Amino acid sequence: MMANPLSYLHEQIEEWRAEGTYQRLRVLQSASAAESRFDGKQVVNLASNNYLGLTTHPKLREAAIEATRKYGVGSGAVRTISAP
């Protein structure tokens, strides 16, 4: 039986935990706003780029929905990845 080629990732995470350097990803459970819900707690969100409040602006949300309907949506890469 072949060993799992990704087993080193588990080992690395365990090493970080043992060293106390592992950082668990926080779960955002509300809109990214000045006050947000993370991991079941309402907190002041100081880790967002949404300092202008644009992620929840009704006109911008509607424009994003319309653009999704028109052009679709999906993950992508930086434009320079396919540069000649």
mmCIF file of the C-alpha atoms, coordinates in Angstrom:
data_MODEL
# 
_entry.id   MODEL 
# 
loop_
_atom_site.group_PDB 
_atom_site.id 
_atom_site.type_symbol 
_atom_site.label_atom_id 
_atom_site.label_alt_id 
_atom_site.label_comp_id 
_atom_site.label_asym_id 
_atom_site.label_entity_id 
_atom_site.label_seq_id 
_atom_site.pdbx_PDB_ins_code 
_atom_site.Cartn_x 
_atom_site.Cartn_y 
_atom_site.Cartn_z 
_atom_site.occupancy 
_atom_site.B_iso_or_equiv 
_atom_site.pdbx_formal_charge 
_atom_site.auth_seq_id 
_atom_site.auth_comp_id 
_atom_site.auth_asym_id 
_atom_site.auth_atom_id 
_atom_site.pdbx_PDB_model_num 
ATOM 1  C CA . MET A 1 1  ? 0.000   0.000  0.000   1.00 0.00 ? 1  MET A CA 1 
ATOM 2  C CA . MET A 1 2  ? 1.324   3.424  -0.991  1.00 0.00 ? 2  MET A CA 1 
ATOM 3  C CA . ALA A 1 3  ? 1.891   5.964  1.785   1.00 0.00 ? 3  ALA A CA 1 
ATOM 4  C CA . ASN A 1 4  ? -0.184  9.140  1.647   1.00 0.00 ? 4  ASN A CA 1 
ATOM 5  C CA . PRO A 1 5  ? 1.938   11.677 -0.283  1.00 0.00 ? 5  PRO A CA 1 
ATOM 6  C CA . LEU A 1 6  ? 0.346   14.511 1.725   1.00 0.00 ? 6  LEU A CA 1 
ATOM 7  C CA . SER A 1 7  ? 1.088   13.022 5.152   1.00 0.00 ? 7  SER A CA 1 
ATOM 8  C CA . TYR A 1 8  ? 3.869   15.573 5.651   1.00 0.00 ? 8  TYR A CA 1 
ATOM 9  C CA . LEU A 1 9  ? 1.159   18.253 5.889   1.00 0.00 ? 9  LEU A CA 1 
ATOM 10 C CA . HIS A 1 10 ? -0.401  16.561 8.915   1.00 0.00 ? 10 HIS A CA 1 
ATOM 11 C CA . GLU A 1 11 ? 3.050   16.216 10.453  1.00 0.00 ? 11 GLU A CA 1 
ATOM 12 C CA . GLN A 1 12 ? 3.799   19.913 9.839   1.00 0.00 ? 12 GLN A CA 1 
ATOM 13 C CA . ILE A 1 13 ? 0.516   21.017 11.435  1.00 0.00 ? 13 ILE A CA 1 
ATOM 14 C CA . GLU A 1 14 ? 1.184   18.814 14.480  1.00 0.00 ? 14 GLU A CA 1 
ATOM 15 C CA . GLU A 1 15 ? 4.665   20.319 14.754  1.00 0.00 ? 15 GLU A CA 1 
ATOM 16 C CA . TRP A 1 16 ? 3.196   23.852 14.679  1.00 0.00 ? 16 TRP A CA 1 
ATOM 17 C CA . ARG A 1 17 ? 0.674   22.874 17.363  1.00 0.00 ? 17 ARG A CA 1 
ATOM 18 C CA . ALA A 1 18 ? 3.442   21.460 19.572  1.00 0.00 ? 18 ALA A CA 1 
ATOM 19 C CA . GLU A 1 19 ? 5.459   24.679 19.112  1.00 0.00 ? 19 GLU A CA 1 
ATOM 20 C CA . GLY A 1 20 ? 2.421   26.850 19.820  1.00 0.00 ? 20 GLY A CA 1 
ATOM 21 C CA . THR A 1 21 ? 2.633   28.546 16.409  1.00 0.00 ? 21 THR A CA 1 
ATOM 22 C CA . TYR A 1 22 ? -0.398  26.962 14.747  1.00 0.00 ? 22 TYR A CA 1 
ATOM 23 C CA . GLN A 1 23 ? -3.031  29.553 13.831  1.00 0.00 ? 23 GLN A CA 1 
ATOM 24 C CA . ARG A 1 24 ? -6.570  28.290 13.377  1.00 0.00 ? 24 ARG A CA 1 
ATOM 25 C CA . LEU A 1 25 ? -8.573  30.014 10.663  1.00 0.00 ? 25 LEU A CA 1 
ATOM 26 C CA . ARG A 1 26 ? -11.421 32.063 12.082  1.00 0.00 ? 26 ARG A CA 1 
ATOM 27 C CA . VAL A 1 27 ? -14.941 31.496 10.712  1.00 0.00 ? 27 VAL A CA 1 
ATOM 28 C CA . LEU A 1 28 ? -16.777 34.646 9.622   1.00 0.00 ? 28 LEU A CA 1 
ATOM 29 C CA . GLN A 1 29 ? -20.494 34.131 10.309  1.00 0.00 ? 29 GLN A CA 1 
ATOM 30 C CA . SER A 1 30 ? -21.862 37.519 9.273   1.00 0.00 ? 30 SER A CA 1 
ATOM 31 C CA . ALA A 1 31 ? -21.204 40.284 6.790   1.00 0.00 ? 31 ALA A CA 1 
ATOM 32 C CA . SER A 1 32 ? -17.682 41.690 6.938   1.00 0.00 ? 32 SER A CA 1 
ATOM 33 C CA . ALA A 1 33 ? -18.484 44.927 8.747   1.00 0.00 ? 33 ALA A CA 1 
ATOM 34 C CA . ALA A 1 34 ? -17.124 47.030 11.599  1.00 0.00 ? 34 ALA A CA 1 
ATOM 35 C CA . GLU A 1 35 ? -18.898 44.648 13.959  1.00 0.00 ? 35 GLU A CA 1 
ATOM 36 C CA . SER A 1 36 ? -18.919 41.048 12.812  1.00 0.00 ? 36 SER A CA 1 
ATOM 37 C CA . ARG A 1 37 ? -19.611 37.590 14.173  1.00 0.00 ? 37 ARG A CA 1 
ATOM 38 C CA . PHE A 1 38 ? -16.589 35.283 14.326  1.00 0.00 ? 38 PHE A CA 1 
ATOM 39 C CA . ASP A 1 39 ? -16.705 31.813 15.859  1.00 0.00 ? 39 ASP A CA 1 
ATOM 40 C CA . GLY A 1 40 ? -20.062 32.551 17.494  1.00 0.00 ? 40 GLY A CA 1 
ATOM 41 C CA . LYS A 1 41 ? -18.976 35.846 19.083  1.00 0.00 ? 41 LYS A CA 1 
ATOM 42 C CA . GLN A 1 42 ? -19.927 39.399 18.116  1.00 0.00 ? 42 GLN A CA 1 
ATOM 43 C CA . VAL A 1 43 ? -16.657 41.360 17.902  1.00 0.00 ? 43 VAL A CA 1 
ATOM 44 C CA . VAL A 1 44 ? -15.199 44.594 16.568  1.00 0.00 ? 44 VAL A CA 1 
ATOM 45 C CA . ASN A 1 45 ? -13.592 43.575 13.271  1.00 0.00 ? 45 ASN A CA 1 
ATOM 46 C CA . LEU A 1 46 ? -10.143 45.154 12.974  1.00 0.00 ? 46 LEU A CA 1 
ATOM 47 C CA . ALA A 1 47 ? -8.918  42.642 10.363  1.00 0.00 ? 47 ALA A CA 1 
ATOM 48 C CA . SER A 1 48 ? -10.957 43.667 7.334   1.00 0.00 ? 48 SER A CA 1 
ATOM 49 C CA . ASN A 1 49 ? -10.220 45.712 4.244   1.00 0.00 ? 49 ASN A CA 1 
ATOM 50 C CA . ASN A 1 50 ? -13.837 46.870 4.332   1.00 0.00 ? 50 ASN A CA 1 
ATOM 51 C CA . TYR A 1 51 ? -13.082 50.184 6.036   1.00 0.00 ? 51 TYR A CA 1 
ATOM 52 C CA . LEU A 1 52 ? -15.433 52.021 3.654   1.00 0.00 ? 52 LEU A CA 1 
ATOM 53 C CA . GLY A 1 53 ? -18.312 49.620 4.255   1.00 0.00 ? 53 GLY A CA 1 
ATOM 54 C CA . LEU A 1 54 ? -18.580 48.804 0.547   1.00 0.00 ? 54 LEU A CA 1 
ATOM 55 C CA . THR A 1 55 ? -19.170 45.059 0.972   1.00 0.00 ? 55 THR A CA 1 
ATOM 56 C CA . THR A 1 56 ? -22.634 45.694 2.362   1.00 0.00 ? 56 THR A CA 1 
ATOM 57 C CA . HIS A 1 57 ? -23.615 48.740 0.276   1.00 0.00 ? 57 HIS A CA 1 
ATOM 58 C CA . PRO A 1 58 ? -26.989 47.895 -1.364  1.00 0.00 ? 58 PRO A CA 1 
ATOM 59 C CA . LYS A 1 59 ? -26.145 49.393 -4.798  1.00 0.00 ? 59 LYS A CA 1 
ATOM 60 C CA . LEU A 1 60 ? -22.801 47.599 -4.986  1.00 0.00 ? 60 LEU A CA 1 
ATOM 61 C CA . ARG A 1 61 ? -24.337 44.299 -3.906  1.00 0.00 ? 61 ARG A CA 1 
ATOM 62 C CA . GLU A 1 62 ? -27.005 44.612 -6.596  1.00 0.00 ? 62 GLU A CA 1 
ATOM 63 C CA . ALA A 1 63 ? -24.348 45.490 -9.204  1.00 0.00 ? 63 ALA A CA 1 
ATOM 64 C CA . ALA A 1 64 ? -22.338 42.416 -8.196  1.00 0.00 ? 64 ALA A CA 1 
ATOM 65 C CA . ILE A 1 65 ? -25.398 40.194 -8.548  1.00 0.00 ? 65 ILE A CA 1 
ATOM 66 C CA . GLU A 1 66 ? -26.126 41.641 -11.981 1.00 0.00 ? 66 GLU A CA 1 
ATOM 67 C CA . ALA A 1 67 ? -22.502 41.170 -13.084 1.00 0.00 ? 67 ALA A CA 1 
ATOM 68 C CA . THR A 1 68 ? -22.662 37.554 -11.889 1.00 0.00 ? 68 THR A CA 1 
ATOM 69 C CA . ARG A 1 69 ? -25.803 36.973 -13.924 1.00 0.00 ? 69 ARG A CA 1 
ATOM 70 C CA . LYS A 1 70 ? -24.207 38.560 -16.987 1.00 0.00 ? 70 LYS A CA 1 
ATOM 71 C CA . TYR A 1 71 ? -20.638 37.214 -16.798 1.00 0.00 ? 71 TYR A CA 1 
ATOM 72 C CA . GLY A 1 72 ? -20.772 34.293 -14.353 1.00 0.00 ? 72 GLY A CA 1 
ATOM 73 C CA . VAL A 1 73 ? -18.500 33.816 -11.383 1.00 0.00 ? 73 VAL A CA 1 
ATOM 74 C CA . GLY A 1 74 ? -15.597 31.612 -10.403 1.00 0.00 ? 74 GLY A CA 1 
ATOM 75 C CA . SER A 1 75 ? -12.167 31.563 -8.891  1.00 0.00 ? 75 SER A CA 1 
ATOM 76 C CA . GLY A 1 76 ? -9.283  32.741 -10.996 1.00 0.00 ? 76 GLY A CA 1 
ATOM 77 C CA . ALA A 1 77 ? -5.686  33.746 -10.868 1.00 0.00 ? 77 ALA A CA 1 
ATOM 78 C CA . VAL A 1 78 ? -3.777  36.965 -11.311 1.00 0.00 ? 78 VAL A CA 1 
ATOM 79 C CA . ARG A 1 79 ? -3.738  38.154 -14.915 1.00 0.00 ? 79 ARG A CA 1 
ATOM 80 C CA . THR A 1 80 ? 0.045   37.891 -15.185 1.00 0.00 ? 80 THR A CA 1 
ATOM 81 C CA . ILE A 1 81 ? -0.044  34.103 -14.746 1.00 0.00 ? 81 ILE A CA 1 
ATOM 82 C CA . SER A 1 82 ? -0.792  33.751 -18.459 1.00 0.00 ? 82 SER A CA 1 
ATOM 83 C CA . ALA A 1 83 ? 1.361   36.644 -19.727 1.00 0.00 ? 83 ALA A CA 1 
ATOM 84 C CA . PRO A 1 84 ? 3.570   35.909 -22.717 1.00 0.00 ? 84 PRO A CA 1 
# 
